[in-house]
Amino acid sequence: MKLLFYAAKIYDKKSFNPLLEKYNEVEIDYIDHELEPITAALAKGYDAVCAFVSADVGARTLEILKENGVGIVLMRCAGFNNVDVEKAKELGIIVKRVPGYSPESVAELAMALALAVNRRLYKAYNKVRENDYTLKGLRGVNFYQKTAGIVGTGKIGAAMCRICRGFGMRVIAYDVYENPDLKDFVEYVSLDELLSQSDLISLHCPLMDFTYHMINIESIKKMKDGVILVNTSRGALVDTNELIEGIRLNKFLGIGLDVYEEETGNVYEDRSDDIMEHSVTARLLAFPNVMITSHQGFYTLEALASIADTTLFNLMEAKEGRKDGNDVA
């Protein structure tokens, strides 16, 4: 089985290559280019391609892959909102993903972001590096006995619930499907109740039509003043322009984002020499209570190993025509 691996990074090679002894039928070629219509034809002669959440796996990309004999698309991530699922089904292309690589890796980053914006750790670090040991601008709040509102209680959201419980927080949650494993310490409430009661709101739900821009100016106005908002799930869950409006209304103690709407073209690229004059991300970074990271929730040793193993397992399952919970199309 020949696999073309798009947008390959050094850490991808380090996590996938050691598994080729286990999956000895697989031959991988790595390229730097992202999967998109203009690069899809590079997969001619391959059985499968491997892509990430930042790829363009839309209708045209899928058509070109099909024309070039590719029958399998392996997403090395949980999200697949960048995949035209219906087109893949129409073309008979199998699409698989990695739905549960390491829930704790993302949940732990979510709490790290919450703590960092609460206690202004980024500002404190830079102040002390300049020999400024004053406490101005560093005051936070205790999380102990505060209310954590978790939106989405799948594997990652459940891990976040357990972390918040460990901090001595009251944990409430909103999900269309309630998780029975959490009901001994999590109270399920409506979304409006969660917004109005939570001191910390952490988003852990997929991007779908009904979750698109679920955080907007109307939902922000329902939140407590001084709330902390964290998003490690999908950027488009939050309307960035209306989030900025909410910041200007002084609704937030802090905001931590590992994902954001402008990721395409930014994530995993060095833009340090670019003037991003029309960037809403740049506008966000101008606020002292906002911290943005580089979509790194998955970036732990354990998560990378799990992603690699599941992706290659998915390839073998697709080869044999077996369906499982990892199928998208």
C-alpha contacts under 8 A as a table, 3 or more apart, distances in Angstrom:
res1	aa1	res2	aa2	distance
1	M	25	E	5.94
1	M	26	V	4.83
1	M	27	E	6.11
1	M	46	Y	7.67
1	M	47	D	6.02
1	M	48	A	7.69
2	K	26	V	6.05
2	K	27	E	4.94
2	K	28	I	6.12
2	K	29	D	7.87
2	K	45	G	7.91
2	K	46	Y	5.00
2	K	47	D	5.28
2	K	48	A	6.50
3	L	26	V	7.06
3	L	27	E	6.05
3	L	28	I	4.82
3	L	29	D	6.38
3	L	46	Y	5.84
3	L	47	D	6.13
3	L	48	A	4.88
3	L	49	V	5.40
3	L	50	C	7.05
4	L	28	I	5.94
4	L	29	D	5.09
4	L	30	Y	6.15
4	L	31	I	7.53
4	L	43	A	6.30
4	L	46	Y	6.51
4	L	48	A	6.42
4	L	49	V	4.74
4	L	50	C	6.26
5	F	8	A	6.25
5	F	28	I	6.74
5	F	29	D	5.98
5	F	30	Y	4.73
5	F	31	I	6.18
5	F	49	V	5.80
5	F	50	C	4.74
5	F	51	A	6.67
6	Y	30	Y	6.37
6	Y	31	I	5.38
6	Y	32	D	6.22
6	Y	33	H	5.82
6	Y	34	E	5.41
6	Y	35	L	5.83
6	Y	49	V	7.21
6	Y	50	C	5.96
6	Y	51	A	5.52
6	Y	52	F	7.80
7	A	30	Y	7.76
7	A	31	I	6.04
7	A	32	D	4.45
7	A	33	H	4.94
7	A	34	E	4.64
7	A	35	L	7.22
7	A	51	A	7.19
7	A	52	F	7.59
8	A	12	D	6.05
8	A	13	K	7.20
8	A	30	Y	5.79
8	A	31	I	5.74
8	A	32	D	5.24
8	A	33	H	7.71
9	K	12	D	5.20
9	K	13	K	6.71
9	K	32	D	7.29
10	I	13	K	5.34
10	I	14	K	6.35
11	Y	14	K	4.98
11	Y	15	S	6.23
12	D	15	S	5.28
12	D	16	F	6.02
12	D	304	L	7.65
12	D	308	A	7.93
13	K	16	F	5.22
13	K	17	N	5.55
13	K	30	Y	7.91
14	K	17	N	5.87
14	K	18	P	7.03
15	S	18	P	6.45
15	S	19	L	7.53
15	S	304	L	6.22
15	S	305	A	5.62
15	S	308	A	6.10
16	F	19	L	5.56
16	F	20	L	7.04
16	F	305	A	7.70
16	F	308	A	5.27
16	F	309	D	7.52
17	N	20	L	5.50
18	P	21	E	6.65
19	L	22	K	5.24
19	L	23	Y	6.21
19	L	308	A	7.73
19	L	309	D	7.05
20	L	23	Y	4.74
20	L	24	N	5.28
20	L	25	E	7.93
20	L	26	V	6.62
20	L	27	E	7.73
21	E	24	N	5.06
23	Y	26	V	5.84
23	Y	312	L	7.14
24	N	27	E	7.80
33	H	39	T	7.16
34	E	39	T	7.21
34	E	51	A	7.69
34	E	54	S	7.96
34	E	55	A	5.97
35	L	38	I	7.99
35	L	39	T	5.82
35	L	40	A	6.02
35	L	51	A	6.49
35	L	55	A	5.19
35	L	56	D	6.06
35	L	57	V	7.10
35	L	61	T	7.83
36	E	39	T	5.46
36	E	40	A	5.84
36	E	55	A	6.27
36	E	56	D	4.76
36	E	57	V	6.46
36	E	58	G	7.96
36	E	61	T	5.74
37	P	40	A	5.23
37	P	41	A	7.74
37	P	56	D	7.44
37	P	60	R	5.98
37	P	61	T	4.38
37	P	64	I	7.06
38	I	41	A	7.17
38	I	61	T	7.96
39	T	42	L	5.63
39	T	43	A	7.97
40	A	43	A	5.89
40	A	61	T	5.92
40	A	62	L	7.99
40	A	64	I	6.04
40	A	65	L	5.80
41	A	44	K	5.73
41	A	64	I	6.15
41	A	65	L	6.46
41	A	68	N	6.50
43	A	46	Y	5.47
43	A	48	A	7.86
43	A	49	V	7.06
43	A	65	L	6.84
43	A	68	N	6.82
43	A	70	V	7.06
44	K	65	L	7.54
44	K	68	N	4.68
44	K	69	G	6.43
44	K	70	V	7.17
45	G	68	N	6.94
45	G	69	G	6.69
45	G	70	V	7.61
46	Y	49	V	7.37
46	Y	69	G	7.13
46	Y	70	V	6.05
47	D	69	G	6.97
47	D	70	V	5.03
47	D	71	G	6.13
47	D	72	I	6.62
48	A	70	V	5.47
48	A	71	G	6.11
48	A	72	I	4.55
48	A	73	V	5.75
48	A	74	L	7.25
48	A	315	L	7.86
49	V	70	V	7.39
49	V	72	I	6.49
49	V	73	V	5.13
49	V	74	L	6.08
50	C	73	V	5.96
50	C	74	L	4.60
50	C	75	M	5.83
50	C	76	R	6.75
51	A	55	A	6.18
51	A	73	V	7.35
51	A	74	L	6.24
51	A	75	M	5.05
51	A	76	R	6.19
52	F	55	A	5.61
52	F	75	M	5.62
52	F	76	R	5.51
52	F	77	C	6.16
53	V	75	M	7.24
53	V	76	R	7.69
53	V	77	C	6.27
53	V	79	G	6.27
53	V	80	F	6.72
53	V	82	N	6.73
54	S	82	N	7.45
54	S	263	E	7.56
54	S	264	T	6.01
54	S	267	V	7.74
55	A	82	N	6.88
56	D	61	T	7.07
56	D	82	N	6.00
56	D	83	V	7.13
57	V	60	R	7.90
57	V	61	T	5.56
57	V	62	L	6.35
57	V	82	N	5.81
57	V	83	V	4.65
57	V	84	D	6.39
58	G	61	T	5.43
58	G	62	L	6.24
58	G	82	N	6.77
58	G	83	V	5.51
58	G	84	D	4.88
58	G	87	K	7.93
59	A	62	L	5.19
59	A	63	E	6.14
59	A	84	D	5.85
59	A	87	K	5.81
59	A	88	A	7.67
60	R	63	E	5.05
60	R	64	I	6.29
61	T	64	I	5.27
61	T	65	L	6.22
62	L	65	L	5.02
62	L	66	K	6.11
62	L	87	K	7.36
62	L	88	A	6.58
62	L	91	L	7.90
62	L	93	I	7.95
63	E	66	K	5.11
63	E	67	E	6.16
63	E	91	L	7.52
64	I	67	E	4.99
64	I	68	N	6.26
65	L	68	N	5.15
65	L	69	G	6.43
65	L	70	V	5.18
65	L	71	G	7.62
66	K	69	G	5.17
66	K	70	V	5.28
66	K	71	G	6.51
66	K	91	L	7.11
66	K	93	I	7.41
67	E	70	V	7.57
70	V	73	V	7.94
70	V	93	I	7.70
71	G	92	G	7.25
71	G	93	I	4.80
71	G	94	I	6.20
72	I	93	I	5.58
72	I	94	I	4.75
72	I	95	V	5.94
72	I	96	K	7.98
72	I	315	L	7.68
72	I	318	A	7.16
73	V	93	I	7.15
73	V	94	I	6.16
73	V	95	V	4.75
73	V	96	K	6.52
74	L	95	V	5.90
74	L	96	K	5.15
74	L	97	R	6.02
74	L	311	T	6.53
74	L	314	N	7.36
74	L	315	L	7.18
75	M	78	A	7.54
75	M	80	F	7.42
75	M	95	V	7.33
75	M	96	K	6.02
75	M	97	R	4.61
75	M	98	V	6.84
75	M	311	T	7.45
76	R	97	R	5.98
76	R	98	V	5.84
76	R	307	I	6.19
76	R	308	A	7.49
76	R	311	T	6.07
77	C	80	F	7.74
77	C	97	R	5.94
77	C	98	V	5.11
77	C	99	P	6.87
77	C	307	I	7.27
78	A	97	R	5.83
78	A	98	V	4.92
78	A	99	P	4.29
78	A	100	G	6.85
78	A	101	Y	7.95
79	G	82	N	7.83
79	G	97	R	7.61
79	G	99	P	7.60
79	G	206	P	7.21
80	F	83	V	5.36
80	F	97	R	7.51
80	F	328	V	7.79
81	N	84	D	7.67
81	N	207	L	6.66
81	N	208	M	7.63
84	D	87	K	5.42
84	D	88	A	6.32
85	V	88	A	5.08
85	V	89	K	6.30
85	V	95	V	8.00
85	V	328	V	6.93
85	V	329	A	5.97
86	E	89	K	5.12
86	E	90	E	6.17
86	E	329	A	7.71
87	K	90	E	4.95
87	K	91	L	6.18
88	A	91	L	5.16
88	A	92	G	6.00
88	A	93	I	5.01
88	A	94	I	7.00
88	A	95	V	7.35
88	A	329	A	6.38
89	K	92	G	4.98
89	K	93	I	6.10
89	K	94	I	7.42
89	K	329	A	5.65
90	E	93	I	7.82
93	I	329	A	7.16
94	I	318	A	6.95
94	I	327	D	7.67
94	I	328	V	7.65
94	I	329	A	5.37
95	V	327	D	6.10
95	V	328	V	5.24
95	V	329	A	4.87
96	K	314	N	6.50
96	K	326	N	5.41
96	K	327	D	4.47
96	K	328	V	5.31
96	K	329	A	6.99
97	R	311	T	7.16
97	R	314	N	7.72
97	R	326	N	5.38
97	R	327	D	6.49
97	R	328	V	6.82
98	V	101	Y	6.20
98	V	307	I	6.41
98	V	310	T	6.32
98	V	311	T	6.61
98	V	326	N	6.28
99	P	326	N	6.47
100	G	103	P	6.28
100	G	155	K	7.01
101	Y	303	A	5.52
101	Y	304	L	7.80
101	Y	306	S	5.21
101	Y	307	I	5.46
101	Y	310	T	7.74
102	S	105	S	5.49
102	S	106	V	7.29
102	S	298	F	7.41
102	S	302	E	7.01
102	S	303	A	4.94
102	S	306	S	7.09
103	P	106	V	5.69
103	P	107	A	6.27
103	P	155	K	5.69
103	P	156	I	4.34
103	P	157	G	7.99
103	P	159	A	6.36
104	E	107	A	4.94
104	E	108	E	5.69
104	E	156	I	6.53
104	E	159	A	5.80
104	E	160	M	7.65
105	S	108	E	5.43
105	S	109	L	6.44
105	S	297	G	6.02
105	S	298	F	5.95
105	S	299	Y	7.37
105	S	300	T	6.42
105	S	303	A	6.67
106	V	109	L	5.19
106	V	110	A	6.24
106	V	156	I	6.65
106	V	232	T	6.91
106	V	297	G	4.36
106	V	298	F	5.95
107	A	110	A	4.95
107	A	111	M	6.40
107	A	156	I	5.80
107	A	157	G	7.04
107	A	159	A	5.92
107	A	160	M	4.92
107	A	163	I	7.85
107	A	297	G	7.79
108	E	111	M	5.20
108	E	112	A	6.09
108	E	160	M	7.23
108	E	163	I	7.71
109	L	112	A	4.77
109	L	113	L	6.08
109	L	232	T	7.86
109	L	297	G	5.84
110	A	113	L	5.22
110	A	114	A	6.27
110	A	160	M	7.62
110	A	202	S	7.28
110	A	230	V	6.43
110	A	231	N	7.25
110	A	232	T	6.18
110	A	256	G	7.78
110	A	297	G	7.85
111	M	114	A	4.89
111	M	115	L	6.11
111	M	160	M	7.48
111	M	163	I	7.68
112	A	115	L	5.18
112	A	116	A	5.97
113	L	116	A	4.97
113	L	117	V	6.15
113	L	230	V	7.02
113	L	256	G	5.18
113	L	257	L	7.54
113	L	291	M	7.38
114	A	117	V	5.54
114	A	118	N	6.04
114	A	200	L	7.74
114	A	228	I	6.85
114	A	229	L	7.57
114	A	230	V	6.46
114	A	254	G	7.69
114	A	255	I	7.53
114	A	256	G	6.24
115	L	118	N	5.02
115	L	119	R	5.96
115	L	120	R	7.96
115	L	121	L	7.92
116	A	119	R	5.47
116	A	120	R	5.48
116	A	121	L	4.95
116	A	122	Y	6.80
116	A	291	M	7.96
117	V	120	R	4.89
117	V	121	L	6.77
117	V	122	Y	7.81
117	V	228	I	7.93
117	V	253	L	7.77
117	V	254	G	5.13
117	V	255	I	6.49
117	V	256	G	6.55
117	V	289	N	6.31
117	V	290	V	6.86
117	V	291	M	6.57
118	N	121	L	7.94
118	N	139	R	7.88
118	N	140	G	5.05
118	N	141	V	6.70
118	N	228	I	7.45
118	N	253	L	6.91
118	N	254	G	6.11
119	R	138	L	6.10
119	R	139	R	6.32
119	R	140	G	4.81
119	R	141	V	7.55
120	R	123	K	5.38
120	R	124	A	6.11
120	R	137	G	7.72
120	R	138	L	5.40
120	R	139	R	7.50
120	R	140	G	7.36
120	R	289	N	7.64
121	L	124	A	4.95
121	L	125	Y	5.96
121	L	138	L	7.89
122	Y	125	Y	5.23
122	Y	126	N	6.41
123	K	126	N	5.27
123	K	127	K	6.10
123	K	138	L	7.48
124	A	127	K	5.11
124	A	128	V	6.19
124	A	138	L	6.80
125	Y	128	V	5.46
125	Y	129	R	6.29
126	N	129	R	5.10
126	N	130	E	6.54
127	K	130	E	5.28
127	K	131	N	6.48
127	K	132	D	4.98
127	K	133	Y	6.72
128	V	131	N	4.75
128	V	132	D	5.03
128	V	133	Y	5.64
129	R	132	D	7.35
135	L	138	L	5.53
135	L	139	R	7.42
136	K	139	R	7.58
142	N	145	Q	7.89
142	N	146	K	7.44
143	F	146	K	5.27
143	F	147	T	7.92
143	F	167	F	6.74
143	F	168	G	7.50
143	F	169	M	6.48
144	Y	167	F	5.79
144	Y	168	G	4.92
144	Y	169	M	5.33
145	Q	168	G	5.69
145	Q	169	M	4.69
145	Q	170	R	6.22
146	K	168	G	7.90
146	K	169	M	5.17
146	K	170	R	6.14
146	K	198	S	7.82
146	K	199	D	6.24
147	T	169	M	5.61
147	T	170	R	4.68
147	T	171	V	5.85
147	T	172	I	7.18
147	T	197	Q	6.98
147	T	198	S	4.99
147	T	199	D	5.30
147	T	200	L	6.53
148	A	164	C	6.73
148	A	169	M	6.37
148	A	170	R	6.12
148	A	171	V	4.92
148	A	172	I	6.19
148	A	198	S	5.44
148	A	199	D	6.01
148	A	200	L	4.76
148	A	201	I	6.05
148	A	202	S	7.74
149	G	171	V	6.14
149	G	172	I	4.97
149	G	173	A	5.37
149	G	174	Y	7.69
149	G	194	L	5.72
149	G	195	L	7.46
149	G	197	Q	7.82
149	G	198	S	5.20
149	G	199	D	7.49
149	G	200	L	5.98
149	G	201	I	4.72
149	G	202	S	6.40
150	I	153	T	6.99
150	I	157	G	6.51
150	I	160	M	7.53
150	I	161	C	6.84
150	I	171	V	7.45
150	I	172	I	6.38
150	I	173	A	4.65
150	I	174	Y	6.50
150	I	201	I	5.96
150	I	202	S	5.14
150	I	203	L	6.26
150	I	204	H	7.13
151	V	157	G	7.24
151	V	173	A	5.75
151	V	174	Y	5.03
151	V	175	D	6.32
151	V	191	L	7.98
151	V	201	I	7.40
151	V	202	S	6.23
151	V	203	L	4.94
151	V	204	H	5.65
151	V	205	C	6.42
152	G	157	G	5.55
152	G	173	A	7.13
152	G	174	Y	6.07
152	G	175	D	5.00
152	G	203	L	6.66
152	G	204	H	4.82
152	G	205	C	4.63
153	T	156	I	6.92
153	T	157	G	4.14
153	T	158	A	4.93
153	T	161	C	7.89
153	T	173	A	7.21
153	T	174	Y	7.51
153	T	175	D	6.32
153	T	178	E	7.19
153	T	179	N	6.37
153	T	204	H	6.95
153	T	205	C	7.62
154	G	157	G	5.23
154	G	158	A	5.76
154	G	179	N	7.24
154	G	204	H	7.64
154	G	205	C	7.74
155	K	158	A	5.16
155	K	159	A	6.26
156	I	159	A	5.07
156	I	160	M	6.31
156	I	204	H	6.57
157	G	160	M	5.00
157	G	161	C	6.19
157	G	203	L	7.79
157	G	204	H	5.26
157	G	205	C	7.81
158	A	161	C	4.96
158	A	162	R	6.41
158	A	182	L	7.15
159	A	162	R	5.21
159	A	163	I	6.35
160	M	163	I	5.02
160	M	164	C	6.18
161	C	164	C	5.22
161	C	165	R	6.16
161	C	171	V	6.50
161	C	186	V	7.52
162	R	165	R	5.00
162	R	166	G	6.24
163	I	166	G	5.04
163	I	167	F	6.63
164	C	167	F	5.09
164	C	168	G	6.73
164	C	169	M	5.62
164	C	170	R	7.76
164	C	171	V	6.86
165	R	168	G	5.16
165	R	169	M	5.24
165	R	170	R	6.77
165	R	171	V	6.58
165	R	185	F	7.88
166	G	169	M	7.32
170	R	186	V	7.86
171	V	185	F	7.10
171	V	186	V	5.27
171	V	187	E	6.59
172	I	186	V	5.41
172	I	187	E	4.68
172	I	188	Y	5.68
172	I	189	V	6.68
172	I	194	L	6.82
172	I	198	S	7.97
173	A	186	V	6.71
173	A	187	E	6.19
173	A	188	Y	4.81
173	A	189	V	6.06
173	A	194	L	6.81
174	Y	178	E	7.83
174	Y	188	Y	5.67
174	Y	189	V	5.68
174	Y	190	S	6.00
174	Y	191	L	5.74
174	Y	194	L	7.01
175	D	178	E	5.78
175	D	188	Y	7.69
178	E	188	Y	7.36
179	N	182	L	5.79
179	N	183	K	7.08
180	P	183	K	5.49
181	D	184	D	7.47
182	L	185	F	6.05
182	L	186	V	5.56
183	K	186	V	5.03
183	K	187	E	6.64
189	V	193	E	6.06
189	V	194	L	6.30
190	S	193	E	5.19
190	S	194	L	6.27
191	L	194	L	5.02
191	L	195	L	6.15
192	D	195	L	5.13
192	D	196	S	6.25
192	D	219	S	7.83
192	D	222	K	7.16
193	E	196	S	5.24
193	E	197	Q	6.01
194	L	197	Q	5.33
194	L	198	S	5.79
195	L	198	S	5.87
195	L	201	I	7.54
195	L	219	S	7.20
195	L	220	I	7.83
195	L	222	K	5.95
195	L	223	M	4.84
195	L	224	K	7.40
196	S	222	K	5.45
196	S	223	M	4.64
196	S	224	K	5.68
197	Q	223	M	7.35
197	Q	224	K	6.88
198	S	201	I	6.15
198	S	223	M	7.41
198	S	224	K	7.02
198	S	227	V	7.14
199	D	224	K	6.96
199	D	226	G	7.36
199	D	227	V	4.86
199	D	228	I	6.25
200	L	227	V	5.82
200	L	228	I	4.72
200	L	229	L	6.03
200	L	230	V	7.77
201	I	227	V	7.43
201	I	228	I	6.17
201	I	229	L	4.91
201	I	230	V	6.21
202	S	229	L	6.00
202	S	230	V	4.69
202	S	231	N	5.94
202	S	232	T	7.86
203	L	230	V	6.33
203	L	231	N	5.03
203	L	232	T	6.61
203	L	233	S	6.21
204	H	231	N	7.30
204	H	232	T	6.81
204	H	233	S	5.23
205	C	211	T	7.90
205	C	233	S	6.33
205	C	234	R	7.78
206	P	211	T	7.43
206	P	233	S	6.90
206	P	234	R	6.82
207	L	211	T	5.73
207	L	212	Y	6.05
207	L	234	R	6.15
207	L	236	A	7.06
207	L	237	L	6.39
208	M	211	T	5.19
208	M	212	Y	5.96
209	D	212	Y	5.45
210	F	214	M	7.52
211	T	214	M	5.09
211	T	237	L	6.00
212	Y	236	A	5.82
212	Y	237	L	4.92
212	Y	238	V	7.33
213	H	216	N	5.94
213	H	236	A	5.80
213	H	237	L	4.52
213	H	238	V	4.66
213	H	239	D	4.90
214	M	219	S	7.32
214	M	237	L	5.51
214	M	238	V	6.19
214	M	239	D	7.62
215	I	218	E	7.87
215	I	219	S	5.68
215	I	220	I	6.52
215	I	237	L	6.23
215	I	238	V	4.66
215	I	239	D	6.13
215	I	243	L	7.56
216	N	219	S	5.38
216	N	220	I	5.96
216	N	238	V	6.43
216	N	239	D	5.40
216	N	242	E	5.50
216	N	243	L	6.46
217	I	220	I	4.92
217	I	221	K	6.11
217	I	242	E	5.19
217	I	243	L	6.71
217	I	245	E	7.16
217	I	246	G	6.35
218	E	221	K	5.28
218	E	222	K	6.75
219	S	222	K	5.21
219	S	223	M	6.85
220	I	223	M	5.30
220	I	243	L	7.66
220	I	246	G	6.38
220	I	251	K	7.53
221	K	224	K	7.94
221	K	246	G	7.57
221	K	251	K	7.75
223	M	227	V	6.92
223	M	251	K	7.53
224	K	227	V	5.63
224	K	251	K	7.08
225	D	250	N	7.24
225	D	251	K	4.64
225	D	252	F	6.31
225	D	253	L	7.77
226	G	250	N	7.53
226	G	251	K	5.54
226	G	252	F	4.62
226	G	253	L	4.36
226	G	254	G	7.66
227	V	251	K	6.62
227	V	252	F	4.89
227	V	253	L	5.45
227	V	254	G	7.01
228	I	252	F	5.83
228	I	253	L	5.51
228	I	254	G	4.85
228	I	255	I	5.69
228	I	256	G	7.89
229	L	252	F	7.43
229	L	254	G	6.59
229	L	255	I	4.85
229	L	256	G	6.33
230	V	255	I	5.82
230	V	256	G	4.66
230	V	257	L	5.78
231	N	234	R	7.18
231	N	235	G	7.44
231	N	256	G	6.49
231	N	257	L	5.00
231	N	258	D	6.26
231	N	259	V	6.45
232	T	257	L	6.21
232	T	258	D	4.96
232	T	259	V	5.69
232	T	295	H	7.62
232	T	297	G	6.83
233	S	237	L	7.97
233	S	258	D	7.80
233	S	259	V	6.58
234	R	237	L	5.79
234	R	259	V	5.77
234	R	260	Y	6.93
235	G	238	V	6.11
235	G	259	V	4.65
235	G	260	Y	3.63
235	G	261	E	4.59
235	G	262	E	7.83
235	G	263	E	7.71
236	A	239	D	6.46
236	A	260	Y	6.60
236	A	261	E	5.29
238	V	243	L	7.09
238	V	260	Y	7.65
238	V	261	E	7.77
239	D	242	E	5.44
239	D	243	L	6.03
239	D	261	E	7.98
240	T	243	L	4.88
240	T	244	I	6.26
240	T	260	Y	7.70
240	T	261	E	7.03
240	T	280	V	7.17
241	N	244	I	5.19
241	N	245	E	6.46
241	N	280	V	7.25
242	E	245	E	4.80
242	E	246	G	6.22
243	L	246	G	4.95
243	L	247	I	6.26
244	I	247	I	5.00
244	I	248	R	6.31
244	I	284	L	6.81
245	E	248	R	5.15
245	E	249	L	6.40
246	G	249	L	4.95
246	G	250	N	6.61
246	G	251	K	5.87
246	G	252	F	7.55
247	I	250	N	5.11
247	I	251	K	5.85
247	I	252	F	6.06
248	R	251	K	7.65
250	N	253	L	7.80
252	F	255	I	6.89
252	F	289	N	7.86
253	L	289	N	6.68
254	G	289	N	4.75
254	G	290	V	5.84
254	G	291	M	7.98
255	I	289	N	6.34
255	I	290	V	4.79
255	I	291	M	6.28
256	G	290	V	6.02
256	G	291	M	4.92
256	G	292	I	5.94
257	L	260	Y	6.72
257	L	290	V	7.88
257	L	291	M	6.33
257	L	292	I	4.77
257	L	293	T	6.33
258	D	292	I	5.74
258	D	293	T	4.74
258	D	294	S	5.90
258	D	295	H	4.76
258	D	296	Q	6.73
258	D	297	G	7.02
259	V	263	E	7.06
259	V	292	I	7.81
259	V	293	T	7.55
259	V	294	S	7.36
259	V	295	H	5.49
260	Y	263	E	5.82
260	Y	281	T	7.71
261	E	264	T	7.91
262	E	265	G	7.52
262	E	266	N	7.06
262	E	279	S	7.78
262	E	280	V	7.62
262	E	281	T	6.76
263	E	266	N	5.13
263	E	267	V	5.25
264	T	267	V	6.32
265	G	269	E	7.21
266	N	269	E	5.44
266	N	270	D	7.58
266	N	271	R	6.96
267	V	294	S	6.16
267	V	295	H	6.91
268	Y	294	S	6.96
270	D	273	D	7.87
271	R	274	D	5.31
276	M	279	S	5.37
276	M	282	A	6.94
277	E	282	A	7.90
279	S	282	A	5.24
279	S	283	R	6.65
280	V	283	R	4.88
280	V	284	L	6.27
281	T	284	L	5.00
281	T	285	L	6.32
282	A	285	L	5.09
282	A	286	A	6.55
283	R	286	A	5.28
283	R	287	F	7.48
284	L	287	F	5.82
284	L	290	V	6.76
285	L	288	P	7.51
285	L	290	V	6.31
285	L	291	M	7.15
285	L	292	I	7.43
287	F	290	V	5.75
293	T	296	Q	6.86
295	H	298	F	7.71
296	Q	299	Y	5.03
297	G	300	T	7.79
298	F	303	A	5.87
298	F	304	L	7.04
299	Y	303	A	6.55
299	Y	304	L	6.53
300	T	303	A	5.23
300	T	304	L	6.13
301	L	304	L	5.38
301	L	305	A	6.31
302	E	305	A	5.28
302	E	306	S	6.26
303	A	306	S	5.07
303	A	307	I	6.06
304	L	307	I	5.08
304	L	308	A	6.21
305	A	308	A	5.28
305	A	309	D	6.24
306	S	309	D	5.21
306	S	310	T	6.02
307	I	310	T	5.31
307	I	311	T	5.97
308	A	311	T	5.23
308	A	312	L	6.31
309	D	312	L	5.42
309	D	313	F	6.07
310	T	313	F	4.91
310	T	314	N	5.97
311	T	314	N	5.00
311	T	315	L	6.40
312	L	315	L	4.97
312	L	316	M	6.49
313	F	316	M	5.20
313	F	317	E	6.23
314	N	317	E	4.98
314	N	318	A	6.02
314	N	326	N	7.44
315	L	318	A	5.10
315	L	319	K	6.14
316	M	319	K	5.03
316	M	320	E	6.37
317	E	320	E	5.22
317	E	321	G	6.13
317	E	322	R	5.14
317	E	323	K	7.19
318	A	321	G	4.86
318	A	322	R	5.91
318	A	323	K	7.49
319	K	322	R	7.74
323	K	326	N	7.75
323	K	327	D	6.44
324	D	327	D	5.94
